[in-house]
Amino acid sequence: MPEQIKVNREVFGTGENLLVCGSVMKLPDEIRALQGKVQCVYVDPPFMTGEKFMRRRPYGEKGWKTGTPAPRYPAYEDRYTSEKQYLRLLRRVISVGKSLLSETGVFYLHLDWRMSAQARIMCDREFGKTRFLNELIWAYESGGRSKKTFSRKHDTILLSAK
């Protein structure tokens, strides 16, 4: 389990291998202090699904063994008033990610089919087309299958270098 650092947002780690959970729009000072020093940034922003996500929290011995009882709690909302608002967030994510990287750092951006094309263009603008290293495809089998369209069973992880 990572060691927690005391900040106003959730930041776990000791200065190496940090896991930061929070809004990219309001960076904690501890994160700003890392600008230009980070070797790898992996970002998994909301995907603009338009949904409100819940999480299940099993409790008690039976809950941990069987999965019930497990009440549902709000996890996060992935709702934006417009595509323009979401793209503004994505631009900020990419810009902040790049600013944290050292000269040899790499940036991973994890998205799905909804915005991966727009994100690739944004990354090319921010990092430069020659700094694009790869598009990683994470294929999976979970979830239902569509009867009307091809199933969407993969996410895209864009990889760019500073």
NUMARRO-623894 format. One record per residue (C-alpha): x, y, z. Coordinates in Angstrom, 2 decimals. Layout:
<midos>
{mido {X,Y,Z}}
...
</midos>
This chain:
<midos>
{mido {0.00,0.00,0.00}}
{mido {1.45,3.41,-0.95}}
{mido {2.31,5.83,1.82}}
{mido {0.05,8.90,1.96}}
{mido {1.45,12.44,1.75}}
{mido {-0.49,15.16,3.55}}
{mido {-2.05,17.53,0.97}}
{mido {-5.54,18.86,0.32}}
{mido {-6.03,16.36,-2.50}}
{mido {-5.36,12.63,-2.55}}
{mido {-1.68,12.09,-3.33}}
{mido {-0.08,8.77,-2.46}}
{mido {3.65,8.08,-2.49}}
{mido {6.99,9.26,-1.15}}
{mido {8.20,11.37,-4.05}}
{mido {8.77,8.34,-6.26}}
{mido {5.89,6.50,-7.90}}
{mido {3.22,8.99,-6.88}}
{mido {-0.45,8.30,-7.45}}
{mido {-2.41,11.55,-7.61}}
{mido {-6.20,11.59,-7.51}}
{mido {-7.87,14.94,-7.96}}
{mido {-8.68,17.78,-10.30}}
{mido {-6.07,18.80,-12.84}}
{mido {-7.69,22.24,-12.82}}
{mido {-6.50,22.91,-9.23}}
{mido {-3.04,21.42,-8.81}}
{mido {-1.71,21.12,-5.26}}
{mido {1.58,22.95,-4.59}}
{mido {3.25,19.57,-4.00}}
{mido {2.52,18.63,-7.61}}
{mido {3.58,21.99,-9.02}}
{mido {6.92,21.48,-7.28}}
{mido {7.49,18.44,-9.50}}
{mido {7.41,20.38,-12.77}}
{mido {10.20,19.27,-15.08}}
{mido {11.23,16.40,-12.78}}
{mido {8.87,13.52,-13.58}}
{mido {9.95,10.57,-15.74}}
{mido {6.48,9.15,-16.48}}
{mido {2.96,10.57,-16.37}}
{mido {0.03,8.20,-16.87}}
{mido {-3.36,9.92,-17.05}}
{mido {-6.71,8.14,-17.02}}
{mido {-9.26,10.97,-17.26}}
{mido {-13.02,10.52,-17.54}}
{mido {-14.08,9.33,-21.02}}
{mido {-17.05,11.69,-21.60}}
{mido {-19.56,8.89,-21.25}}
{mido {-22.34,11.14,-19.95}}
{mido {-22.85,8.77,-17.03}}
{mido {-22.77,8.92,-13.25}}
{mido {-20.65,6.08,-11.89}}
{mido {-21.25,4.21,-8.68}}
{mido {-18.96,1.97,-6.67}}
{mido {-19.86,-1.05,-4.60}}
{mido {-18.41,-1.37,-1.13}}
{mido {-18.71,-4.88,0.33}}
{mido {-18.68,-5.11,4.10}}
{mido {-18.49,-7.82,6.70}}
{mido {-16.98,-11.27,6.30}}
{mido {-19.80,-12.41,4.02}}
{mido {-19.51,-9.25,1.90}}
{mido {-15.82,-9.79,1.24}}
{mido {-16.29,-13.48,0.48}}
{mido {-19.41,-13.31,-1.70}}
{mido {-19.68,-9.69,-2.83}}
{mido {-22.94,-9.11,-0.93}}
{mido {-23.90,-7.18,1.02}}
{mido {-22.30,-4.34,-0.90}}
{mido {-24.12,-1.00,-0.91}}
{mido {-23.53,1.33,-3.85}}
{mido {-22.01,4.79,-3.37}}
{mido {-21.39,7.62,-5.87}}
{mido {-17.91,7.33,-7.41}}
{mido {-17.71,10.16,-9.96}}
{mido {-19.70,11.92,-12.64}}
{mido {-18.48,11.81,-16.20}}
{mido {-20.88,14.44,-17.47}}
{mido {-19.94,17.56,-19.39}}
{mido {-22.19,20.30,-20.71}}
{mido {-20.55,20.10,-24.13}}
{mido {-17.76,18.51,-26.11}}
{mido {-16.02,21.89,-25.98}}
{mido {-15.96,21.76,-22.16}}
{mido {-14.53,18.23,-22.20}}
{mido {-11.86,19.16,-24.75}}
{mido {-10.82,22.09,-22.55}}
{mido {-10.27,19.61,-19.71}}
{mido {-8.33,17.29,-22.00}}
{mido {-6.12,20.15,-23.24}}
{mido {-5.33,21.02,-19.62}}
{mido {-4.55,17.38,-18.77}}
{mido {-2.09,17.14,-21.66}}
{mido {-0.50,20.51,-20.93}}
{mido {-0.04,19.84,-17.21}}
{mido {1.25,16.33,-17.94}}
{mido {3.88,17.70,-20.30}}
{mido {4.93,20.43,-17.84}}
{mido {5.66,17.79,-15.19}}
{mido {7.92,15.73,-17.45}}
{mido {11.70,15.79,-17.37}}
{mido {13.47,16.13,-20.72}}
{mido {13.48,12.32,-21.08}}
{mido {9.96,11.82,-19.70}}
{mido {7.04,10.02,-21.33}}
{mido {3.31,10.73,-21.21}}
{mido {0.55,8.11,-21.39}}
{mido {-3.05,9.20,-22.01}}
{mido {-5.71,6.50,-21.51}}
{mido {-9.03,7.06,-23.33}}
{mido {-11.73,5.15,-25.17}}
{mido {-13.26,5.49,-28.63}}
{mido {-15.15,8.69,-27.83}}
{mido {-12.21,11.13,-27.73}}
{mido {-9.03,9.25,-28.68}}
{mido {-8.84,10.84,-32.15}}
{mido {-9.17,14.38,-30.79}}
{mido {-6.68,13.58,-28.02}}
{mido {-4.11,12.32,-30.53}}
{mido {-4.32,15.63,-32.41}}
{mido {-3.95,17.55,-29.12}}
{mido {-0.92,15.48,-28.09}}
{mido {0.67,16.06,-31.51}}
{mido {0.17,19.81,-31.09}}
{mido {1.50,19.86,-27.52}}
{mido {4.46,17.47,-27.90}}
{mido {5.05,17.64,-31.68}}
{mido {4.18,14.91,-34.19}}
{mido {7.70,13.46,-34.07}}
{mido {7.33,12.91,-30.31}}
{mido {4.43,10.49,-30.72}}
{mido {5.80,7.04,-29.82}}
{mido {2.86,4.66,-30.04}}
{mido {-0.84,3.95,-29.71}}
{mido {-1.38,1.08,-27.32}}
{mido {-4.61,-0.88,-27.54}}
{mido {-5.98,-2.45,-24.37}}
{mido {-8.46,-5.10,-25.53}}
{mido {-10.83,-6.74,-23.07}}
{mido {-13.79,-9.11,-23.04}}
{mido {-15.82,-7.82,-20.07}}
{mido {-19.23,-6.22,-20.39}}
{mido {-22.08,-6.89,-22.77}}
{mido {-22.04,-7.31,-26.51}}
{mido {-23.94,-5.01,-28.84}}
{mido {-26.51,-6.60,-31.15}}
{mido {-26.74,-3.52,-33.40}}
{mido {-23.10,-2.46,-33.85}}
{mido {-19.61,-3.87,-33.52}}
{mido {-18.71,-4.23,-29.84}}
{mido {-16.43,-1.58,-28.40}}
{mido {-14.02,-3.80,-26.51}}
{mido {-10.85,-1.76,-26.27}}
{mido {-9.34,1.41,-24.84}}
{mido {-6.59,3.46,-26.41}}
{mido {-3.46,4.61,-24.59}}
{mido {-1.53,7.32,-26.44}}
{mido {2.20,7.49,-25.73}}
{mido {4.24,10.65,-26.36}}
{mido {7.71,11.72,-25.29}}
{mido {8.92,15.14,-24.19}}
</midos>
